[in-house]
Amino acid sequence: MHDTQDDALRSSSPWWHHGHVWLVIAGPVIVVIAGIATLVLAVRTPDPLVAEDYYRRGIEINRTLAEEQAKGLLPAVQGRNHAASPAPAR
C-alpha cells in the first residue's frame, strides 16, 4: 500500500497544471485589478466643482421660469403634450 501512495504522489502534476486552481485564483485577482483601475480613475478624474454662487443661480433660474409662465410660454414638454392630445369632443 505504501508503494501506491508514492506512485500517486510522483504521478500528480504541479498545482499550476490544474485548471480549477486558476479558477479559484482568478476571482480575487480580477477584483484586485478592478480596484486598482477604479483607484486610478478616481485619482486622475477630478470631481466637478459646484459653483460658489449656486443658490443665486438657482433663484435666477426660478425667476426666469416664472416670467416665462407669466408670459404664457409653456415648457416644451407641456406644449408637446398639449399639441399631441386629441381635440375635445363637441
Biopython code that builds the backbone (N, CA, C, O; Angstrom):
import numpy as np
from Bio.PDB.StructureBuilder import StructureBuilder

atoms = [
    (1, "MET", "N", (0.823, -1.188, 0.000)),
    (1, "MET", "CA", (0.000, 0.000, 0.000)),
    (1, "MET", "C", (0.862, 1.245, 0.000)),
    (1, "MET", "O", (0.474, 2.269, -0.562)),
    (2, "HIS", "N", (1.974, 1.175, 0.594)),
    (2, "HIS", "CA", (2.887, 2.301, 0.639)),
    (2, "HIS", "C", (3.378, 2.664, -0.763)),
    (2, "HIS", "O", (3.577, 3.846, -1.047)),
    (3, "ASP", "N", (3.574, 1.712, -1.622)),
    (3, "ASP", "CA", (4.043, 1.959, -2.978)),
    (3, "ASP", "C", (2.993, 2.696, -3.819)),
    (3, "ASP", "O", (3.347, 3.541, -4.642)),
    (4, "THR", "N", (1.729, 2.389, -3.625)),
    (4, "THR", "CA", (0.696, 3.066, -4.404)),
    (4, "THR", "C", (0.593, 4.540, -4.026)),
    (4, "THR", "O", (0.320, 5.375, -4.889)),
    (5, "GLN", "N", (0.803, 4.875, -2.770)),
    (5, "GLN", "CA", (0.786, 6.282, -2.368)),
    (5, "GLN", "C", (1.966, 7.029, -2.970)),
    (5, "GLN", "O", (1.808, 8.162, -3.426)),
    (6, "ASP", "N", (3.133, 6.423, -2.980)),
    (6, "ASP", "CA", (4.301, 7.055, -3.576)),
    (6, "ASP", "C", (4.110, 7.247, -5.073)),
    (6, "ASP", "O", (4.489, 8.281, -5.623)),
    (7, "ASP", "N", (3.523, 6.252, -5.734)),
    (7, "ASP", "CA", (3.272, 6.378, -7.172)),
    (7, "ASP", "C", (2.268, 7.497, -7.463)),
    (7, "ASP", "O", (2.418, 8.236, -8.435)),
    (8, "ALA", "N", (1.249, 7.613, -6.617)),
    (8, "ALA", "CA", (0.239, 8.654, -6.806)),
    (8, "ALA", "C", (0.858, 10.030, -6.619)),
    (8, "ALA", "O", (0.539, 10.955, -7.366)),
    (9, "LEU", "N", (1.738, 10.181, -5.634)),
    (9, "LEU", "CA", (2.385, 11.475, -5.411)),
    (9, "LEU", "C", (3.337, 11.815, -6.545)),
    (9, "LEU", "O", (3.410, 12.969, -6.966)),
    (10, "ARG", "N", (4.064, 10.829, -7.044)),
    (10, "ARG", "CA", (5.003, 11.085, -8.130)),
    (10, "ARG", "C", (4.281, 11.384, -9.443)),
    (10, "ARG", "O", (4.771, 12.188, -10.237)),
    (11, "SER", "N", (3.137, 10.763, -9.689)),
    (11, "SER", "CA", (2.427, 10.957, -10.956)),
    (11, "SER", "C", (1.564, 12.217, -10.962)),
    (11, "SER", "O", (1.116, 12.646, -12.025)),
    (12, "SER", "N", (1.323, 12.821, -9.793)),
    (12, "SER", "CA", (0.492, 14.032, -9.776)),
    (12, "SER", "C", (1.299, 15.203, -10.339)),
    (12, "SER", "O", (2.504, 15.314, -10.112)),
    (13, "SER", "N", (0.624, 16.052, -11.062)),
    (13, "SER", "CA", (1.287, 17.186, -11.693)),
    (13, "SER", "C", (1.338, 18.371, -10.728)),
    (13, "SER", "O", (0.620, 18.377, -9.728)),
    (14, "PRO", "N", (2.169, 19.367, -11.010)),
    (14, "PRO", "CA", (2.257, 20.540, -10.141)),
    (14, "PRO", "C", (0.918, 21.283, -10.093)),
    (14, "PRO", "O", (0.058, 21.100, -10.954)),
    (15, "TRP", "N", (0.766, 22.114, -9.080)),
    (15, "TRP", "CA", (-0.509, 22.787, -8.845)),
    (15, "TRP", "C", (-0.907, 23.690, -9.992)),
    (15, "TRP", "O", (-2.099, 23.861, -10.243)),
    (16, "TRP", "N", (0.050, 24.274, -10.697)),
    (16, "TRP", "CA", (-0.307, 25.214, -11.762)),
    (16, "TRP", "C", (-0.803, 24.520, -13.025)),
    (16, "TRP", "O", (-1.227, 25.181, -13.973)),
    (17, "HIS", "N", (-0.750, 23.204, -13.040)),
    (17, "HIS", "CA", (-1.295, 22.469, -14.192)),
    (17, "HIS", "C", (-2.774, 22.144, -14.016)),
    (17, "HIS", "O", (-3.399, 21.622, -14.940)),
    (18, "HIS", "N", (-3.334, 22.434, -12.878)),
    (18, "HIS", "CA", (-4.746, 22.135, -12.607)),
    (18, "HIS", "C", (-5.593, 23.382, -12.893)),
    (18, "HIS", "O", (-5.332, 24.460, -12.361)),
    (19, "GLY", "N", (-6.591, 23.215, -13.728)),
    (19, "GLY", "CA", (-7.435, 24.344, -14.130)),
    (19, "GLY", "C", (-8.254, 24.931, -13.000)),
    (19, "GLY", "O", (-8.468, 26.143, -12.960)),
    (20, "HIS", "N", (-8.715, 24.100, -12.082)),
    (20, "HIS", "CA", (-9.572, 24.619, -11.010)),
    (20, "HIS", "C", (-8.795, 25.536, -10.075)),
    (20, "HIS", "O", (-9.392, 26.415, -9.453)),
    (21, "VAL", "N", (-7.491, 25.361, -9.958)),
    (21, "VAL", "CA", (-6.690, 26.259, -9.131)),
    (21, "VAL", "C", (-6.705, 27.657, -9.738)),
    (21, "VAL", "O", (-6.851, 28.647, -9.020)),
    (22, "TRP", "N", (-6.555, 27.741, -11.048)),
    (22, "TRP", "CA", (-6.576, 29.042, -11.711)),
    (22, "TRP", "C", (-7.953, 29.689, -11.629)),
    (22, "TRP", "O", (-8.067, 30.913, -11.569)),
    (23, "LEU", "N", (-8.980, 28.876, -11.627)),
    (23, "LEU", "CA", (-10.337, 29.397, -11.486)),
    (23, "LEU", "C", (-10.525, 30.031, -10.105)),
    (23, "LEU", "O", (-11.163, 31.076, -9.977)),
    (24, "VAL", "N", (-9.967, 29.393, -9.077)),
    (24, "VAL", "CA", (-10.061, 29.927, -7.719)),
    (24, "VAL", "C", (-9.221, 31.198, -7.592)),
    (24, "VAL", "O", (-9.642, 32.150, -6.935)),
    (25, "ILE", "N", (-8.053, 31.223, -8.205)),
    (25, "ILE", "CA", (-7.164, 32.383, -8.112)),
    (25, "ILE", "C", (-7.696, 33.550, -8.939)),
    (25, "ILE", "O", (-7.480, 34.703, -8.566)),
    (26, "ALA", "N", (-8.381, 33.287, -10.045)),
    (26, "ALA", "CA", (-8.815, 34.335, -10.972)),
    (26, "ALA", "C", (-9.782, 35.325, -10.329)),
    (26, "ALA", "O", (-9.707, 36.519, -10.618)),
    (27, "GLY", "N", (-10.678, 34.869, -9.477)),
    (27, "GLY", "CA", (-11.665, 35.768, -8.865)),
    (27, "GLY", "C", (-11.016, 36.891, -8.069)),
    (27, "GLY", "O", (-11.260, 38.062, -8.362)),
    (28, "PRO", "N", (-10.195, 36.571, -7.070)),
    (28, "PRO", "CA", (-9.548, 37.647, -6.314)),
    (28, "PRO", "C", (-8.612, 38.514, -7.154)),
    (28, "PRO", "O", (-8.498, 39.715, -6.906)),
    (29, "VAL", "N", (-7.949, 37.928, -8.130)),
    (29, "VAL", "CA", (-7.045, 38.722, -8.982)),
    (29, "VAL", "C", (-7.847, 39.733, -9.793)),
    (29, "VAL", "O", (-7.429, 40.883, -9.927)),
    (30, "ILE", "N", (-8.973, 39.328, -10.326)),
    (30, "ILE", "CA", (-9.828, 40.251, -11.089)),
    (30, "ILE", "C", (-10.329, 41.381, -10.197)),
    (30, "ILE", "O", (-10.391, 42.533, -10.626)),
    (31, "VAL", "N", (-10.685, 41.052, -8.960)),
    (31, "VAL", "CA", (-11.175, 42.081, -8.037)),
    (31, "VAL", "C", (-10.063, 43.072, -7.705)),
    (31, "VAL", "O", (-10.317, 44.275, -7.636)),
    (32, "VAL", "N", (-8.847, 42.596, -7.502)),
    (32, "VAL", "CA", (-7.729, 43.495, -7.217)),
    (32, "VAL", "C", (-7.443, 44.393, -8.413)),
    (32, "VAL", "O", (-7.211, 45.589, -8.238)),
    (33, "ILE", "N", (-7.455, 43.850, -9.609)),
    (33, "ILE", "CA", (-7.217, 44.652, -10.820)),
    (33, "ILE", "C", (-8.313, 45.701, -10.995)),
    (33, "ILE", "O", (-8.027, 46.850, -11.332)),
    (34, "ALA", "N", (-9.558, 45.311, -10.768)),
    (34, "ALA", "CA", (-10.663, 46.269, -10.886)),
    (34, "ALA", "C", (-10.544, 47.364, -9.831)),
    (34, "ALA", "O", (-10.836, 48.526, -10.114)),
    (35, "GLY", "N", (-10.123, 47.014, -8.631)),
    (35, "GLY", "CA", (-9.931, 48.018, -7.581)),
    (35, "GLY", "C", (-8.840, 49.008, -7.938)),
    (35, "GLY", "O", (-8.993, 50.210, -7.721)),
    (36, "ILE", "N", (-7.731, 48.509, -8.490)),
    (36, "ILE", "CA", (-6.643, 49.401, -8.908)),
    (36, "ILE", "C", (-7.102, 50.305, -10.045)),
    (36, "ILE", "O", (-6.779, 51.493, -10.060)),
    (37, "ALA", "N", (-7.854, 49.752, -11.000)),
    (37, "ALA", "CA", (-8.369, 50.569, -12.112)),
    (37, "ALA", "C", (-9.315, 51.650, -11.590)),
    (37, "ALA", "O", (-9.288, 52.782, -12.071)),
    (38, "THR", "N", (-10.134, 51.311, -10.627)),
    (38, "THR", "CA", (-11.053, 52.293, -10.043)),
    (38, "THR", "C", (-10.288, 53.384, -9.314)),
    (38, "THR", "O", (-10.636, 54.561, -9.410)),
    (39, "LEU", "N", (-9.249, 53.001, -8.588)),
    (39, "LEU", "CA", (-8.434, 53.978, -7.875)),
    (39, "LEU", "C", (-7.745, 54.925, -8.850)),
    (39, "LEU", "O", (-7.732, 56.137, -8.631)),
    (40, "VAL", "N", (-7.172, 54.386, -9.924)),
    (40, "VAL", "CA", (-6.513, 55.226, -10.928)),
    (40, "VAL", "C", (-7.520, 56.182, -11.558)),
    (40, "VAL", "O", (-7.219, 57.361, -11.746)),
    (41, "LEU", "N", (-8.694, 55.692, -11.879)),
    (41, "LEU", "CA", (-9.729, 56.533, -12.475)),
    (41, "LEU", "C", (-10.162, 57.633, -11.504)),
    (41, "LEU", "O", (-10.365, 58.776, -11.915)),
    (42, "ALA", "N", (-10.302, 57.299, -10.234)),
    (42, "ALA", "CA", (-10.726, 58.280, -9.237)),
    (42, "ALA", "C", (-9.662, 59.352, -9.017)),
    (42, "ALA", "O", (-9.991, 60.515, -8.788)),
    (43, "VAL", "N", (-8.394, 58.967, -9.086)),
    (43, "VAL", "CA", (-7.324, 59.936, -8.859)),
    (43, "VAL", "C", (-7.134, 60.827, -10.078)),
    (43, "VAL", "O", (-6.906, 62.028, -9.932)),
    (44, "ARG", "N", (-7.222, 60.265, -11.269)),
    (44, "ARG", "CA", (-6.978, 61.036, -12.491)),
    (44, "ARG", "C", (-8.130, 61.943, -12.886)),
    (44, "ARG", "O", (-7.895, 62.988, -13.493)),
    (45, "THR", "N", (-9.356, 61.585, -12.567)),
    (45, "THR", "CA", (-10.530, 62.343, -12.992)),
    (45, "THR", "C", (-11.026, 63.192, -11.826)),
    (45, "THR", "O", (-11.547, 62.648, -10.852)),
    (46, "PRO", "N", (-10.877, 64.500, -11.903)),
    (46, "PRO", "CA", (-11.333, 65.335, -10.787)),
    (46, "PRO", "C", (-12.860, 65.404, -10.733)),
    (46, "PRO", "O", (-13.540, 65.292, -11.753)),
    (47, "ASP", "N", (-13.365, 65.585, -9.551)),
    (47, "ASP", "CA", (-14.800, 65.734, -9.376)),
    (47, "ASP", "C", (-15.220, 67.120, -9.852)),
    (47, "ASP", "O", (-14.481, 68.085, -9.652)),
    (48, "PRO", "N", (-16.395, 67.240, -10.479)),
    (48, "PRO", "CA", (-16.844, 68.568, -10.892)),
    (48, "PRO", "C", (-17.152, 69.424, -9.663)),
    (48, "PRO", "O", (-17.723, 68.943, -8.684)),
    (49, "LEU", "N", (-16.773, 70.674, -9.731)),
    (49, "LEU", "CA", (-16.993, 71.569, -8.604)),
    (49, "LEU", "C", (-18.358, 72.230, -8.709)),
    (49, "LEU", "O", (-18.840, 72.533, -9.801)),
    (50, "VAL", "N", (-18.958, 72.443, -7.572)),
    (50, "VAL", "CA", (-20.218, 73.164, -7.518)),
    (50, "VAL", "C", (-19.880, 74.648, -7.505)),
    (50, "VAL", "O", (-18.970, 75.075, -6.796)),
    (51, "ALA", "N", (-20.601, 75.419, -8.277)),
    (51, "ALA", "CA", (-20.343, 76.855, -8.330)),
    (51, "ALA", "C", (-20.558, 77.463, -6.948)),
    (51, "ALA", "O", (-21.448, 77.053, -6.203)),
    (52, "GLU", "N", (-19.734, 78.437, -6.628)),
    (52, "GLU", "CA", (-19.855, 79.068, -5.313)),
    (52, "GLU", "C", (-21.179, 79.817, -5.171)),
    (52, "GLU", "O", (-21.705, 79.943, -4.065)),
    (53, "ASP", "N", (-21.709, 80.305, -6.264)),
    (53, "ASP", "CA", (-22.958, 81.056, -6.210)),
    (53, "ASP", "C", (-24.137, 80.206, -6.721)),
    (53, "ASP", "O", (-25.018, 80.709, -7.418)),
    (54, "TYR", "N", (-24.135, 78.917, -6.364)),
    (54, "TYR", "CA", (-25.181, 78.019, -6.859)),
    (54, "TYR", "C", (-26.576, 78.456, -6.413)),
    (54, "TYR", "O", (-27.540, 78.297, -7.162)),
    (55, "TYR", "N", (-26.691, 78.998, -5.219)),
    (55, "TYR", "CA", (-28.005, 79.387, -4.714)),
    (55, "TYR", "C", (-28.557, 80.557, -5.531)),
    (55, "TYR", "O", (-29.732, 80.555, -5.897)),
    (56, "ARG", "N", (-27.713, 81.560, -5.820)),
    (56, "ARG", "CA", (-28.151, 82.709, -6.605)),
    (56, "ARG", "C", (-28.548, 82.267, -8.010)),
    (56, "ARG", "O", (-29.543, 82.747, -8.553)),
    (57, "ARG", "N", (-27.777, 81.352, -8.604)),
    (57, "ARG", "CA", (-28.110, 80.852, -9.947)),
    (57, "ARG", "C", (-29.457, 80.134, -9.941)),
    (57, "ARG", "O", (-30.244, 80.276, -10.877)),
    (58, "GLY", "N", (-29.718, 79.375, -8.900)),
    (58, "GLY", "CA", (-31.000, 78.679, -8.795)),
    (58, "GLY", "C", (-32.169, 79.649, -8.685)),
    (58, "GLY", "O", (-33.217, 79.448, -9.299)),
    (59, "ILE", "N", (-31.977, 80.698, -7.897)),
    (59, "ILE", "CA", (-33.028, 81.721, -7.767)),
    (59, "ILE", "C", (-33.289, 82.377, -9.118)),
    (59, "ILE", "O", (-34.441, 82.613, -9.482)),
    (60, "GLU", "N", (-32.217, 82.674, -9.870)),
    (60, "GLU", "CA", (-32.383, 83.299, -11.183)),
    (60, "GLU", "C", (-33.114, 82.379, -12.156)),
    (60, "GLU", "O", (-33.946, 82.835, -12.939)),
    (61, "ILE", "N", (-32.804, 81.094, -12.106)),
    (61, "ILE", "CA", (-33.495, 80.140, -12.983)),
    (61, "ILE", "C", (-34.971, 80.090, -12.640)),
    (61, "ILE", "O", (-35.815, 80.101, -13.536)),
    (62, "ASN", "N", (-35.293, 80.035, -11.358)),
    (62, "ASN", "CA", (-36.706, 80.010, -10.947)),
    (62, "ASN", "C", (-37.411, 81.293, -11.356)),
    (62, "ASN", "O", (-38.566, 81.255, -11.779)),
    (63, "ARG", "N", (-36.737, 82.421, -11.236)),
    (63, "ARG", "CA", (-37.336, 83.701, -11.623)),
    (63, "ARG", "C", (-37.602, 83.724, -13.127)),
    (63, "ARG", "O", (-38.659, 84.182, -13.561)),
    (64, "THR", "N", (-36.655, 83.233, -13.923)),
    (64, "THR", "CA", (-36.817, 83.186, -15.380)),
    (64, "THR", "C", (-37.983, 82.282, -15.757)),
    (64, "THR", "O", (-38.781, 82.631, -16.628)),
    (65, "LEU", "N", (-38.089, 81.125, -15.112)),
    (65, "LEU", "CA", (-39.205, 80.216, -15.406)),
    (65, "LEU", "C", (-40.540, 80.838, -15.039)),
    (65, "LEU", "O", (-41.523, 80.673, -15.762)),
    (66, "ALA", "N", (-40.583, 81.545, -13.931)),
    (66, "ALA", "CA", (-41.827, 82.196, -13.522)),
    (66, "ALA", "C", (-42.227, 83.280, -14.521)),
    (66, "ALA", "O", (-43.409, 83.439, -14.827)),
    (67, "GLU", "N", (-41.237, 84.030, -15.030)),
    (67, "GLU", "CA", (-41.535, 85.067, -16.023)),
    (67, "GLU", "C", (-42.057, 84.450, -17.318)),
    (67, "GLU", "O", (-42.988, 84.983, -17.923)),
    (68, "GLU", "N", (-41.470, 83.338, -17.750)),
    (68, "GLU", "CA", (-41.935, 82.684, -18.976)),
    (68, "GLU", "C", (-43.359, 82.166, -18.825)),
    (68, "GLU", "O", (-44.159, 82.264, -19.755)),
    (69, "GLN", "N", (-43.674, 81.621, -17.667)),
    (69, "GLN", "CA", (-45.038, 81.130, -17.453)),
    (69, "GLN", "C", (-46.023, 82.291, -17.382)),
    (69, "GLN", "O", (-47.171, 82.161, -17.808)),
    (70, "ALA", "N", (-45.572, 83.432, -16.842)),
    (70, "ALA", "CA", (-46.450, 84.597, -16.772)),
    (70, "ALA", "C", (-46.732, 85.148, -18.170)),
    (70, "ALA", "O", (-47.807, 85.697, -18.415)),
    (71, "LYS", "N", (-45.781, 85.006, -19.081)),
    (71, "LYS", "CA", (-45.968, 85.464, -20.461)),
    (71, "LYS", "C", (-46.822, 84.499, -21.275)),
    (71, "LYS", "O", (-47.214, 84.810, -22.399)),
    (72, "GLY", "N", (-47.104, 83.354, -20.721)),
    (72, "GLY", "CA", (-47.910, 82.381, -21.449)),
    (72, "GLY", "C", (-47.075, 81.370, -22.206)),
    (72, "GLY", "O", (-47.614, 80.571, -22.973)),
    (73, "LEU", "N", (-45.764, 81.391, -22.004)),
    (73, "LEU", "CA", (-44.909, 80.409, -22.661)),
    (73, "LEU", "C", (-44.930, 79.124, -21.853)),
    (73, "LEU", "O", (-44.801, 79.139, -20.629)),
    (74, "LEU", "N", (-45.092, 78.022, -22.549)),
    (74, "LEU", "CA", (-45.121, 76.730, -21.883)),
    (74, "LEU", "C", (-43.777, 76.041, -22.006)),
    (74, "LEU", "O", (-43.072, 76.228, -22.998)),
    (75, "PRO", "N", (-43.415, 75.251, -21.017)),
    (75, "PRO", "CA", (-42.243, 74.398, -21.198)),
    (75, "PRO", "C", (-42.476, 73.447, -22.372)),
    (75, "PRO", "O", (-43.621, 73.123, -22.688)),
    (76, "ALA", "N", (-41.426, 73.009, -23.004)),
    (76, "ALA", "CA", (-41.526, 72.209, -24.226)),
    (76, "ALA", "C", (-42.344, 70.944, -24.018)),
    (76, "ALA", "O", (-43.134, 70.584, -24.890)),
    (77, "VAL", "N", (-42.182, 70.271, -22.912)),
    (77, "VAL", "CA", (-42.900, 69.017, -22.688)),
    (77, "VAL", "C", (-44.396, 69.274, -22.566)),
    (77, "VAL", "O", (-45.201, 68.523, -23.116)),
    (78, "GLN", "N", (-44.773, 70.329, -21.850)),
    (78, "GLN", "CA", (-46.201, 70.621, -21.709)),
    (78, "GLN", "C", (-46.798, 71.032, -23.043)),
    (78, "GLN", "O", (-47.910, 70.620, -23.374)),
    (79, "GLY", "N", (-46.082, 71.834, -23.808)),
    (79, "GLY", "CA", (-46.584, 72.243, -25.115)),
    (79, "GLY", "C", (-46.727, 71.064, -26.058)),
    (79, "GLY", "O", (-47.706, 70.965, -26.798)),
    (80, "ARG", "N", (-45.747, 70.167, -26.029)),
    (80, "ARG", "CA", (-45.801, 68.986, -26.893)),
    (80, "ARG", "C", (-46.970, 68.101, -26.500)),
    (80, "ARG", "O", (-47.699, 67.610, -27.362)),
    (81, "ASN", "N", (-47.152, 67.895, -25.200)),
    (81, "ASN", "CA", (-48.248, 67.041, -24.760)),
    (81, "ASN", "C", (-49.607, 67.655, -25.115)),
    (81, "ASN", "O", (-50.544, 66.935, -25.459)),
    (82, "HIS", "N", (-49.708, 68.966, -25.032)),
    (82, "HIS", "CA", (-50.960, 69.618, -25.385)),
    (82, "HIS", "C", (-51.238, 69.478, -26.878)),
    (82, "HIS", "O", (-52.376, 69.236, -27.279)),
    (83, "ALA", "N", (-50.198, 69.629, -27.704)),
    (83, "ALA", "CA", (-50.368, 69.523, -29.145)),
    (83, "ALA", "C", (-50.711, 68.091, -29.564)),
    (83, "ALA", "O", (-51.397, 67.892, -30.566)),
    (84, "ALA", "N", (-50.251, 67.114, -28.823)),
    (84, "ALA", "CA", (-50.484, 65.726, -29.175)),
    (84, "ALA", "C", (-51.817, 65.208, -28.646)),
    (84, "ALA", "O", (-52.283, 64.151, -29.072)),
    (85, "SER", "N", (-52.430, 65.939, -27.726)),
    (85, "SER", "CA", (-53.693, 65.455, -27.167)),
    (85, "SER", "C", (-54.822, 65.673, -28.186)),
    (85, "SER", "O", (-54.803, 66.636, -28.952)),
    (86, "PRO", "N", (-55.785, 64.779, -28.182)),
    (86, "PRO", "CA", (-56.897, 64.940, -29.138)),
    (86, "PRO", "C", (-57.771, 66.134, -28.781)),
    (86, "PRO", "O", (-57.841, 66.563, -27.630)),
    (87, "ALA", "N", (-58.410, 66.636, -29.773)),
    (87, "ALA", "CA", (-59.307, 67.778, -29.567)),
    (87, "ALA", "C", (-60.503, 67.329, -28.740)),
    (87, "ALA", "O", (-60.958, 66.192, -28.870)),
    (88, "PRO", "N", (-61.012, 68.208, -27.894)),
    (88, "PRO", "CA", (-62.173, 67.819, -27.090)),
    (88, "PRO", "C", (-63.402, 67.588, -27.978)),
    (88, "PRO", "O", (-63.599, 68.268, -28.984)),
    (89, "ALA", "N", (-64.206, 66.626, -27.581)),
    (89, "ALA", "CA", (-65.418, 66.309, -28.355)),
    (89, "ALA", "C", (-66.466, 67.376, -28.108)),
    (89, "ALA", "O", (-66.620, 67.868, -26.990)),
    (90, "ARG", "N", (-67.185, 67.729, -29.165)),
    (90, "ARG", "CA", (-68.225, 68.768, -29.038)),
    (90, "ARG", "C", (-69.579, 68.173, -29.132)),
    (90, "ARG", "O", (-70.576, 68.890, -29.047)),
]
sb = StructureBuilder()
sb.init_structure("model")
sb.init_model(0)
sb.init_chain("A")
sb.init_seg("    ")
for serial, (resi, resn, name, xyz) in enumerate(atoms, 1):
    if name == "N":
        sb.init_residue(resn, " ", resi, " ")
    sb.init_atom(name, np.array(xyz, "f"), 0.0, 1.0, " ", f" {name:<3s}", serial, name[0])
structure = sb.get_structure()
